[in-house]
Each structure stands twice: as C-alpha cells, then as structure tokens.
Amino acid sequence: MSLAFLFPGQGSQSVGMGKALAEAFPEARAAFAETDHAVGFPLSALCFEGPEGDLQLTANTQPAILATSVAALRALEAKGAPRPAYVAGHSLGEYSALVAARSLTLKEAAATVRRRGQYMQQAVPVGQGAMAAILALDLAQIEAACAEAAQGEVVAPANINSPGQVVIAGHAKAVDRAMEACKARGAKRALKLPVSAPFHCALMKPAQDRLAPDLLALPFRDPEVPLVNNVDATVVTTAEACREGLVRQVSGAVRWQASVEHLVSLGVKTFVEIGPGTVLSGLVKKTARDARILNVDDPVSLEQTVAALGGS
C-alpha cells in the first residue's frame, strides 16, 4: 500500500473546524495551543467559535487551516497510522505537508503563514482582484480565453485542480471578461469565488517578495518524507527546494491535477486528506479514479481512516 498524505488549503474553513478533534485528543489540543502561542492570540477560539467574518480574513484563515490540519495529523499519528511514502498540500496546505515531513515545526509554519496571509491581503486592495472557477473546459481554451480577456490587465489560471476544474485569478474586470470568454468557448459554468484576494497570479508578486526574506530566515530541514510540491508537481527532498517552492507558489499556479497524477505515477494507491473538509478528496476522485481516498477531519473520520489503514 503506497500511501500519500494530502493537506488542504483555503476554501475548507468553517467555524467549528477542529473542535471535536481538540475535545477528543490531547495531541490535537496541543497543536492548537502551540499555534495560539506562535501567532500571539487565541486562534483556536476563532476556529471553534468564530465569528465567521473574522475567520474568513486570510491572515486568520491560513494559520487556522494549518492548525486544524496539524491537529488532525497529530491525532492520526497518535493512533498508530503508518508513515506515508509522500506528502503534498494544496497551496497553503504545503506548509502543513512540510510540518508532517518534519521540514518545518508547527511554530515556524504558523508564524509564517500568518504573515503570508497579511502580505497577500495587502498586495491587492479589496475589490480590485477576483477569482473564478471554470468548469468543463480544457486548460488550453481557458488560457486562450484569459489571453483574450486580459486587455493589459492580469488574468490567468491560478489553480489547475482536476480534469474539468480550473480556477482563474487576476484583476476583477479581467476575470469578468475571461468568464464570458470561457462560456463562449463552451465552459459548462463560470463561477465567481468568495475570496478576499486574487491568489496565485502575478498580482501576488509583491506578497511573494515580502515573504521571501521570512522564508530565507527559517531553518528548513530536509524533509523526512518526500514532498510533491504544487508549483512544479515534482518530488522535493532537500530543505532548499522546500523553501524555494514556497516562495514561487505565492504568485505561481497551483498544479494540483499534475501533482496527483505524479503521485499515481510513483505508485500511490491510497490518499488520505488530513484537515478541514473534503475538497481534495473530490479533486483526487476526478483525477485518479482507481485510488482509495480517505480523510481525517473529525473523530469519526479519524477512526474510519485508522481502521482502513490498519492502525490501532
């Protein structure tokens, strides 16, 4: 059984996430406490109780998803789950993956993603950027639609998630034009996403430039488990490659479909999504139809996954 652990990014957050795990497992509680200390305020209370509006701010969302994912991971490890052959994370989830691989500590990752969220929010004034999901249209057609719609502004594929699902990002008006151009080319749907900034496009370059020195200052370690990073969809095994990938992913597209395809080519047959929600599970199903897909985001799913993996 070749196994990969997957960690979600933004889009999976909701009030109450991680609360049941923290109540049931001391290892999960400890992860939230460690994150609270790293960011300097009771982030766990925001995860468990809200308010929703504050949780949706990306500077809070990013460490909140990291904390919940690592809490789930720690509980899974405590139950005796086998070690994965590979780890991977969608966008922000790559930080969770690197904590799982012991390349970063939770404290290091939490403080960094808190600043990452602040830099991303500050890179583009609210309302000037947008993201939209394009369904059932080939990537080449989406790229052509974006090129046609740009008109001197930025719009490009940002998350290449699965066959038939690509998210575009850029200037708000350019995204609107690209949505219409995609529909004219035969897209089944084009849906504007409720996000606070246009992630993973050239508009994020100021955030990338601010984050790079923070990442340079971190003492990355060679990962104990190989990482498939999402900006290149390639296997990463050195501290420097882990760091460099996190820098480039801020303005680079998330190549999630290619990452899953690469994991399948490496012999992975079982994927476990660890963290809030099941967004990645759905994307993997569309890309790797024969794969076994499990998840951990509450005590029930944890026990089901442990049983399926043959843990305690």
N, C-alpha and C positions, 0 to 999 in steps of 0.2 A: 504494500500500500504506500505509494508515493504521495506525500501529504504537503499541502501548502496552506499557510495561514494568511488570510486577507483582512485588511483593515480599512473601514470606510472613511470617507472624507465628509465635507459639508453636504447638507441635504438629508442627513439622517437624524438631525437633532429634534427633540421634543421634550417638553417639561415632564419630569419623572424618570428620565433615562438614567439607568444605573442604580436607581434607588433600591429596587428589590435585591439586586446583587449585593449592594453595600449592607443591607439588612441581614442577608443570609451568610455572607462570607467575610471573615475578618481581613482576608487578603485584599478583597475589593475595597473595604473601608479604608485600609491603609493606603491604597493607591489614591483615593480621593483626598485623604488628609495630606499626602505628600504633594499633590497638585495644588491644594489650597495654600500650602506653605510657599510653594515655588512662585505662584502668581501674586501672593500677598493679599488675598481676600477670600471669603468663603465661597468659592466657585461651586462646591458641592451643593450648597443650599440653592444656588441658581439652577443647577441641574435638576434637583429633586422637586423644587417648589416654584420656580420661576421668579419673576414674571416672564412670560413668553417673549415680550418685546426685548427685554434685556438679553435673554438667551440668544436671540436671533442676531444680535450685533456680532460681526465676525471676530472681533477681538476677544469676545467671550465664547462664541461658538467653537472656535478652533481648540483652545485648551479643554473645553468641556467634552468634546468628542474624543480627544486624546485620553482624558482621564477615564471616561467611560469604557473606552476600548481596552486600556491597560488594566482597569479593574476587572473586566471580563476575562482578560488573558491570565491575570494572576489567579483568579478563581479556577480557571481551567487547568492551569499548571498544578495547583494545589490538589486537584482531583486525580492527578497522575496521567494526564493526557500525554501521548507520545510527542516527541520533538518533531517539528516539521522539517521537510527537506528544503523548503524555500519559504520566504515571506515576501509579501507585496502589499502596497497600500495605494488607494486612490487619492491622489493629490495630498492633502493634509495627512491622510492615512499612512503615508510613507514614514512619517515621524513615529507613529505607533509601531510600524513594522520594524523600525530601527531600534526602538526600545525592546521589542520582542527578541531581536537579534543581538542585544547587548552592545550595540554600537554607540547608543546614547543612553543615559539614565533618564528616568521619568522626570526628575527635577530639571535636567538640562533641556529636555524636549519641551516641557510645559512652559518654562520661561521664554523659550524661543518662539513657540507658536503664538503665544500671547502677543509678542511684538510683531510677528509676521502678520497677524490679523490687523493690528493697528496700522502697519505700513500699507497693507493692501487697501484698507478703507480710506486712508488719506491720499492714496495715489490718484484717485479719480473722485471728484465731487459727486455727492449723491445725486442721482438723476441723470448724470451725463453718460453713464455706461449702462449696458444691459447684457443679458444672456438669454438665449432661446434654444429650446430643444427642437431638432428637426427629425421627424420620424419617417422611415421608409423611403429614403433617398440615398443613392450611392454617394460616397465621400467625394469622388471626383466632381460630381454635379454640384455638391454643396460648396466645394472650393471654387468652382466656376461662378456660382451664384454670389458668393462673397466678393470675388474679384470684381464682378459687375456692379455690385451694390456699394462698394467702398467709396467711390467718388471723392477720393482724397482723405477719407476717414479710415479708421481701423475697424475691420470685422473679419473674423477668421474662425475656423474650427478650434475649439478650446478643449473639449472632452470627446474623444473618439471612443465611445463606450462599448458598443456592441454592434453587430450587423443590424442596420436599420435605426440606430440611435446615435446621433451626433449633436453635441451642444456647441453653439457658436457664441462668440463674445466680441464686444467692441463698443464703439460709440453708439448711443441709443438709437439715433436716427438711422445709422448704417445697419444696425441689427434689424430694425423695422423693414428697411429696403431689402435686406437679404432674406428675411422671412417670406416676403412676397415673391422674390425671385426663386426661392426654393419651391414654393407652392406652384408657381408657373411651370417649373421643371418636373412636377409630378409628386412632390412630397405629400405624404398622407396627411400630416399635420405639422404645424409650426407653432410652438407654444412658448410665450414669454415666461421666464422663470422668476420667482420672487427672491431675488438675491440683492445684496447691498452693494455689490461692486462687480465689474466685468473681469472675472478671474481668468488666468491662463491665456492672456493675449498680450500684445505689445504695449497696451496701456498700463500693464503691471511692471514695466521695466523700472520705474522709479522705486517701487517697493522692492524689487529684486536687488537694486543697487544698495538700498539701505540694509537689507537683510544679509547681504554677502559678508560684511565685516563681523556681524554677530556669529554667523556660522563659522567663519575663519577662527574666531576666538574659542570655539568649543573643542574639547579634547575628544574628537571622534576616535573610536576603536574599530579595528577590523571586525566586521560582523561575524558572530559565531555561526549564524545560519545565512546562506547566500540570499541576497535581495534581488528581486527583479524590479528595477526602478521604472517609474511610469513615464519619464520623459524620453527614454530611449527604448524601453521594453527589452532590456538586456540584463544579464546576470552581473551583479556587482559584489565584489568580495574584499575590497580594500576601504580603509577609513576615508582616504582622499576621494575615491569615487563616490562614496556615500554623500560626502559633503558637497561635492561638485554637482551632483544630481539634484540636491535640494535647492541649490542656488538657481539652476537653469529652469526648474519646474515652475517657478513663480510666474514667468511670462511664457513658458513653453506649454504646448498642448499636452494633455494627459492621454497617453496612448494605452488606454485600458484594454481594449479589444486585443491589441497586439501583445500586451503583457500576458493576458490569459492564454492566448494561442501559443506563446513561447513556453509557458509553464506546461501546457499539454504536450508540446514537443519534447520537453525534458522528462516526460513520463508521469507527470502529476495526474492522478486519477481522483483524488479527494481534496475538495476545497472547503475550508472552514472560515466563514466570515465571523470576525470577532469584533463586537462593538454594537452601537445602537442601530437598529433597523436591519432590513434585509435587501437593501438596494443592490449591493454587489452580487448577492445570490441570484437575483433576477438577471443581471447582466451576464453572469457566468453561464446560466442556463441557455442563453441565446447564442453564446459563443462556443461552448463546449458541451454539446447536447448529451454526451455519454458520461459526463463526470458525475461523481457523487458530491452533493452540496449540502453542507451542514452549517449551522450558525450558533452563536452564543451571544445573547443579549439580555437574558434573564435566567433565573434559577431553573425553570422548566427546560428551556432550550439547552442550557448547560448540561443537565443530567442526560438529556437525549443524545447530545453530541458525545459525552463521555462514554455512554453505553455503546454508541456506534463505533467509537474509536478503540474500544476495549480497555478503557481506563477503569479506575476504582469506582 
